[in-house]
Amino acid sequence: MRRFRRDPVERALLDRCLASFNLAPSVGLSEPWRIVHAESAAARAAALANFQQANDQALSGFSGEKARLYAGLKLSGMRDAPVQLAVFCDEATAKGAGLGAATMPEMRRYSVVAAITQFWLVSRAAGLGLGWVSILDPKRLATDLEVPETWRLVAYLCLGWPEREHETPELETAGWERRSAGLDCLVR
């Protein structure tokens, strides 16, 4: 989702959607997600500048038809989305006492992804659209948002009312990539 109406999202609805994080599973019940609501003009401008620089850099990695196609893609809803959330993983959380993360520390980040997925589903059920911006410099964003050093960016989410509903991903419609026909599952 990259195309949003600028209509505001009621705070009560946003709070109901965010409450889904409280119900998400997490390794060792560590609940390592930390959410920064990028609401100020300064925070949004910093995030957008970060995206633009990273996007320009990404474009330089393509040539020919792929570069032309990339340049025409709308890859973020940051200019229009009324709600923007930076979701971090607190890598140093004491909550959960390290259970399940000692041998697989990445489980904390996976827990954050699971919570984001749950938030995404709750938001969609409420009629909201959600877009995940991944073309960013995570260290720069953490610095710009002044978060603790132990927090690692997992997602920058744009949330709002969709301009229109569609079932085919925009990247597929634009010709960037096609969805797979089915799931390949190895059996051992």
Secondary structure, 3 states (H helix, E strand, C coil): CCCECCCCCCHHHHHHHHHHHHHCCCHHHCCCEEEEECCCHHHHHHHHHHHHHHHHHHHCCCCHHHHHHHHCCCCCCCCCCCEEEEEEEECCCCCCCCCCCCCCCHHHHHHHHHHHHHHHHHHHHCCCEEEEECCCCHHHHHHHCCCCCCEEEEEEEEEECECCCCCCCHHHHCCCCCCCCCCCCCCC
